[in-house]
Amino acid sequence: MDTERYQRQLILSGFGPEAQQLLLKARVLVIGAGGLGCPALQYLAAAGVGYIGIADDDTIELSNLHRQVLYGTADIGLFKAEIAGKRLQEMNPDPQYTIHLLRISAQNIAEVFRDYDIIFDGTDNFDSRYLINDTCVQLHKSLVFAAVSGFEGQLAVFNVPDANGIKTSYRDIFPVPPAYGEIPNCAENGILGVLPGIMGTMAAGEIIKLITGRGKPLINKLLHYNLLSQEQYEMNISPSQDHPSLEKGANFMDTLPLNNSYIEIDVERMMSLHEEQSTLIIDVREKHEFPRLNTETYKQIPMSAFDDFLSSEITQNNIVILCQHGIRSVAAAEALHQKYGDTKTIYSLKGGIAKWRKHFLTT
C-alpha cells in the first residue's frame, strides 16, 4: 500500500493508520453500478477499501451519462460493471475488484453475498430492495441503503445493532412492497444527475464509518434529503412486529401476493408468440429510451400514455408487454388484466430489454 495516496486521511485526527488498515481489510459489495453506485464506488476505491465487488448486468446508455459519471460516450453499449471495474483500477490499483456480471436474484444472491461484510444497495426497484434486505437479515450482513426520487433522497444503515443491541431492517419502515407501478422510477419520473451523486457519496461515507468505527453511522435511522431546499432530517426506526420473522426463514417471495393476472416469459417464448396469430407486443418505455425497437413488431405505448390507450379495444387474444427492466411491464399487464380479465392471455417479458439486450440489438 502506497501511504502517500492516503496521506490526507492518514493525518486526520482520530483516523490514522489503524483506520486505514481496517479499510484495507474490508469487503464491500456494491449492487448497482448506476447513479448511486458510481459515486459510492469511486470514493470507496479512492479511500482504499481492500475488496470491492460490483454487481450489475446492465449496459451503458446515453441517457445514463448525466448521472453515472464513471462512463463516457465511447462506453455506450458496454457492461457497466466491467467499465466501472476498469476505471476504478485505473484510479486506484490497490483494492481487489471483483465483477459480478449478473442481476441479483433469489437463485444467486446467497452465493454472491458470501464473501462480503457490508452490502450497499444502489438498485432502483423494489424487487431487488426487498430481496437484498431479507438476505442481509438472514446472512447477518450489514446493509447500507440509498434511494432517490425526483429532487429527494433517502439513506439508512440496516441490520447493524446499536448500543443497546437493537437492529432494524428495510421492512421496519416499509413492511409490504408497493404495488407494481405504484411508485415511478427515474425513467418515468426523471432525476437531476447531481442528486444520486450526493446520495451515493453520502452512502460511501456511511460505509467508511461502519468499517472504521469512526463517527455515528445512521444505524436505525433514515435520513431524508431535499436537494432544492438543502433541508435534511432524520427519522428514528424501531423494530416492527408486523412483518415476518426473517431470521426464521421467511423471505421476500413469501410476502408477495399470488399473481394470476399475467405470465412472465423469456425472449424465446415472446418470439414464438409473435409468430402465432392474434398476438400484440407492446413496448411501454418512454420515447426517449434506448435501444429503439422496430415499431412494426413492437407497438410503442409509453406508460405516460397507457391510461389513454386502455380506453381503446385490443382485438388480439395474446398481449405481451415489455419495458427496460421488466418492472413497468408488470404494472401495464396488471392494468390490462383489470380491463379484460381472463378473456385475454397477458404476458410480461421477465427482466425486460436489459436482460435480453443482445436479442434486441440483433433484431
C-alpha positions in Angstrom: 0.0 0.0 0.0 1.4 3.4 -1.0 0.7 5.5 2.1 1.2 8.8 0.1 -2.0 8.1 -1.7 -3.9 8.2 1.6 -1.8 10.8 3.3 -4.6 13.4 3.7 -6.8 10.9 5.6 -4.0 9.3 7.5 -3.2 12.6 9.1 -6.8 13.2 10.2 -7.1 13.4 14.0 -9.0 10.3 15.1 -8.4 8.4 11.9 -4.8 7.4 11.3 -3.1 4.2 10.2 -5.4 2.0 12.3 -8.5 3.1 10.4 -6.6 2.8 7.1 -5.8 -0.8 7.9 -9.4 -1.5 8.7 -10.4 -0.2 5.2 -7.7 -2.3 3.6 -9.2 -5.5 5.2 -12.9 -4.5 4.5 -15.0 -6.4 1.9 -17.8 -4.3 0.4 -20.3 -5.3 -2.3 -22.0 -2.5 -4.4 -25.1 -3.7 -6.1 -26.0 -1.5 -9.0 -23.3 0.5 -10.9 -25.6 3.3 -11.8 -26.3 6.8 -10.5 -25.9 5.7 -6.8 -23.3 3.0 -7.3 -20.9 5.1 -9.4 -20.0 7.8 -6.8 -20.1 5.2 -4.0 -17.6 3.0 -5.9 -15.3 6.0 -6.7 -15.0 7.1 -3.1 -14.7 3.6 -1.6 -11.9 2.8 -4.1 -10.2 6.2 -3.5 -10.4 5.6 0.3 -8.6 2.3 0.0 -11.3 -0.3 0.7 -9.4 -3.5 0.1 -12.0 -5.7 -1.5 -14.8 -4.2 -3.7 -17.4 -6.2 -5.5 -19.5 -4.7 -8.3 -22.8 -6.5 -9.2 -24.7 -5.3 -12.3 -25.8 -6.9 -15.6 -26.9 -3.7 -17.3 -25.3 -1.9 -20.2 -24.5 1.8 -20.6 -27.0 4.0 -22.4 -26.7 7.6 -23.5 -29.4 8.6 -21.0 -27.2 7.3 -18.1 -24.3 9.7 -18.7 -25.7 12.8 -17.0 -25.5 11.0 -13.6 -23.4 7.8 -14.0 -20.1 9.6 -14.1 -17.8 6.6 -14.4 -18.8 6.3 -18.0 -18.3 8.2 -21.2 -19.9 8.3 -24.7 -17.5 5.7 -26.1 -18.7 3.2 -23.4 -22.3 3.2 -24.7 -23.5 -0.4 -25.2 -20.8 -1.9 -22.9 -21.4 -3.5 -19.5 -21.5 -1.1 -16.6 -19.8 -3.5 -14.1 -16.9 -4.1 -16.5 -16.3 -0.5 -17.3 -16.6 0.5 -13.7 -14.0 -2.0 -12.7 -11.7 -0.8 -15.4 -12.0 2.8 -14.4 -11.6 2.1 -10.7 -8.5 0.0 -11.4 -7.0 2.9 -13.3 -7.9 5.3 -10.5 -6.5 3.1 -7.6 -4.9 -0.3 -8.3 -4.6 -1.1 -4.5 -8.1 -2.7 -4.0 -9.1 -6.1 -5.4 -12.1 -5.6 -7.7 -14.5 -8.5 -8.4 -17.0 -8.1 -11.2 -20.4 -9.9 -10.8 -21.9 -9.6 -14.3 -25.4 -10.7 -13.2 -28.7 -9.4 -11.9 -29.1 -10.3 -8.3 -31.8 -13.0 -7.9 -33.1 -15.4 -5.3 -31.1 -18.1 -7.0 -27.7 -16.4 -6.8 -27.8 -13.8 -4.0 -26.6 -16.0 -1.2 -23.6 -17.2 -3.2 -22.7 -13.6 -4.2 -23.1 -12.2 -0.7 -20.9 -14.9 0.9 -17.6 -13.1 0.5 -18.6 -9.7 1.7 -19.2 -8.0 5.1 -21.1 -4.9 4.0 -23.6 -4.6 1.2 -24.6 -1.3 -0.5 -28.0 -1.4 -2.2 -27.8 1.1 -5.1 -30.7 -0.5 -7.0 -33.8 1.2 -8.4 -36.5 -1.3 -8.0 -38.5 -2.8 -5.1 -38.0 -6.5 -6.0 -34.3 -6.1 -5.5 -34.5 -3.9 -2.4 -36.6 -6.4 -0.5 -34.6 -9.4 -1.7 -31.3 -7.7 -0.7 -32.7 -6.6 2.7 -34.1 -10.0 3.5 -30.9 -11.8 2.5 -28.8 -9.5 4.6 -31.0 -10.2 7.6 -30.7 -14.0 7.1 -27.0 -13.9 6.5 -26.2 -11.3 9.1 -24.7 -8.8 6.7 -24.6 -5.0 7.3 -26.7 -3.1 4.7 -26.3 0.5 3.6 -29.3 1.7 1.6 -29.8 4.7 -0.6 -32.6 5.8 -2.9 -33.6 8.8 -4.9 -36.8 10.2 -6.4 -37.3 13.5 -8.1 -35.3 16.0 -6.0 -35.2 14.0 -2.8 -33.1 11.2 -1.5 -33.0 8.7 1.4 -30.2 7.0 3.2 -30.1 4.4 6.0 -27.9 1.7 7.7 -29.7 -1.6 8.4 -29.0 -4.8 10.2 -26.3 -3.3 12.4 -27.0 -3.3 16.2 -27.0 0.0 18.1 -25.5 0.5 21.6 -28.5 -1.4 23.0 -28.1 -4.3 20.6 -31.2 -3.3 18.6 -31.1 -3.6 14.8 -33.7 -2.8 12.2 -34.2 -3.6 8.5 -35.9 -2.0 5.5 -39.1 -3.8 6.4 -39.3 -1.9 9.6 -40.1 1.2 7.5 -41.8 -0.4 4.6 -43.2 -3.9 5.7 -45.0 -4.6 2.4 -43.8 -4.0 -1.1 -45.8 -1.4 -3.0 -47.9 -2.5 -5.9 -46.1 -2.7 -9.3 -46.1 0.7 -11.0 -47.4 2.5 -7.8 -44.1 4.4 -7.4 -42.5 5.7 -10.7 -38.8 5.1 -11.2 -36.2 7.5 -12.7 -37.0 6.5 -16.3 -40.6 7.6 -15.7 -40.3 10.4 -13.2 -36.9 11.9 -14.2 -33.9 12.7 -12.0 -31.4 15.5 -11.7 -28.0 13.9 -12.1 -26.3 15.6 -9.1 -28.8 14.0 -6.6 -27.7 10.4 -6.9 -24.2 11.7 -6.9 -24.8 13.3 -3.5 -26.6 10.3 -2.0 -24.1 7.8 -3.4 -21.2 9.8 -1.9 -23.0 10.0 1.5 -23.5 6.3 1.3 -19.8 5.8 0.8 -19.3 7.9 3.9 -21.6 5.7 6.0 -19.7 2.6 4.7 -16.4 4.1 5.7 -17.8 5.0 9.2 -19.0 1.4 9.6 -15.7 -0.1 8.6 -13.5 2.2 10.8 -15.8 2.7 13.8 -15.5 6.4 13.4 -18.4 8.8 13.9 -22.0 7.9 14.2 -23.4 5.9 11.3 -27.1 6.1 10.5 -27.9 2.9 12.5 -31.7 2.6 13.0 -32.2 6.0 11.3 -33.5 7.1 7.9 -32.0 10.3 6.6 -34.2 12.3 4.2 -32.5 14.9 1.9 -34.1 17.6 -0.2 -31.8 18.9 -2.9 -33.9 22.0 -3.8 -34.0 23.3 -0.2 -30.9 21.6 1.2 -33.0 20.5 4.1 -32.5 17.2 5.7 -33.9 15.4 8.7 -33.5 12.0 10.4 -36.3 9.6 11.3 -35.7 7.0 14.1 -36.6 3.4 13.1 -37.9 0.9 15.6 -38.2 -2.9 15.1 -41.7 -3.8 13.8 -43.7 -6.8 14.9 -45.8 -6.7 11.8 -43.6 -8.4 9.2 -42.4 -12.0 9.0 -39.5 -13.1 11.2 -36.9 -13.4 8.5 -34.5 -15.0 11.0 -36.8 -18.0 10.9 -36.7 -18.5 7.2 -39.3 -16.2 5.7 -38.2 -14.3 2.6 -39.2 -11.7 0.1 -41.0 -14.2 -2.1 -43.2 -15.3 0.8 -44.6 -11.8 1.2 -45.6 -11.2 -2.4 -49.2 -11.6 -3.4 -50.0 -14.5 -5.6 -50.2 -13.4 -9.2 -52.9 -14.7 -11.5 -53.1 -11.7 -13.8 -50.2 -12.3 -16.2 -47.5 -14.8 -17.1 -43.8 -13.9 -17.0 -41.9 -15.2 -20.1 -38.4 -15.2 -21.6 -37.5 -13.8 -25.0 -37.8 -17.1 -26.8 -41.4 -17.5 -25.7 -42.1 -13.9 -26.7 -40.9 -14.6 -30.2 -42.8 -17.8 -30.5 -45.9 -15.9 -29.5 -45.1 -13.3 -32.1 -45.1 -16.0 -34.8 -48.6 -17.0 -33.8 -51.6 -15.3 -34.9 -53.5 -12.9 -32.7 -50.6 -11.6 -30.6 -49.8 -8.0 -29.8 -46.4 -7.0 -28.4 -46.3 -3.6 -26.6 -43.2 -1.6 -25.6 -44.2 0.6 -22.6 -41.0 2.5 -22.4 -40.9 6.3 -23.0 -40.0 7.5 -26.4 -36.6 8.8 -25.3 -35.4 5.4 -24.1 -32.9 3.2 -26.0 -32.5 0.9 -27.8 -35.2 1.8 -30.2 -37.2 -1.1 -31.4 -38.9 -1.9 -34.8 -42.4 -0.4 -34.4 -43.8 -3.0 -36.9 -43.1 -5.7 -34.3 -43.3 -3.8 -31.1 -46.1 -1.3 -30.7 -44.9 1.6 -28.6 -47.3 2.8 -26.0 -45.4 4.7 -23.2 -46.6 4.3 -19.7 -47.2 8.0 -19.6 -49.9 7.4 -22.3 -51.1 4.0 -21.1 -54.3 5.1 -19.4 -55.5 6.7 -22.7 -54.5 3.5 -24.5 -56.7 1.5 -22.2 -59.8 3.2 -23.5 -59.3 1.6 -26.9 -60.1 -2.1 -27.6 -57.4 -4.7 -28.3 -58.5 -7.4 -30.8 -55.7 -9.8 -30.3 -56.0 -12.7 -27.9 -52.4 -12.6 -26.6 -50.8 -9.4 -25.3 -47.1 -9.3 -24.5 -45.7 -6.3 -22.5 -42.1 -5.3 -22.4 -40.0 -2.5 -20.9 -36.4 -1.8 -19.9 -36.2 -4.0 -16.8 -39.5 -5.8 -16.5 -41.0 -3.6 -13.9 -43.3 -1.2 -15.8 -44.4 -4.1 -18.0 -45.8 -5.8 -14.9 -47.8 -2.7 -14.0 -49.2 -2.5 -17.6 -50.0 -6.2 -17.5 -52.0 -5.8 -14.3 -53.9 -2.8 -15.7 -54.8 -4.8 -18.8 -55.9 -7.8 -16.7 -58.2 -5.4 -14.8 -59.9 -4.4 -18.0 -60.0 -7.8 -19.8 -59.9 -10.3 -17.0 -59.4 -13.9 -18.3 -60.7 -13.1 -21.8 -57.1 -12.4 -23.0 -53.8 -14.0 -22.1 -51.3 -11.4 -20.9 -47.6 -11.8 -20.7 -44.7 -9.8 -19.3 -41.1 -10.1 -20.5 -39.2 -11.0 -17.4 -36.1 -8.9 -16.9 -37.0 -6.6 -19.7 -34.9 -5.5 -22.6 -31.9 -5.1 -20.4 -31.8 -8.8 -19.6 -32.2 -9.8 -23.3 -30.3 -6.9 -24.8 -28.3 -9.0 -27.3 -31.5 -10.3 -28.8 -32.9 -6.8 -29.3 -29.7 -5.4 -30.8 -29.7 -8.1 -33.5 -33.3 -8.0 -34.5 
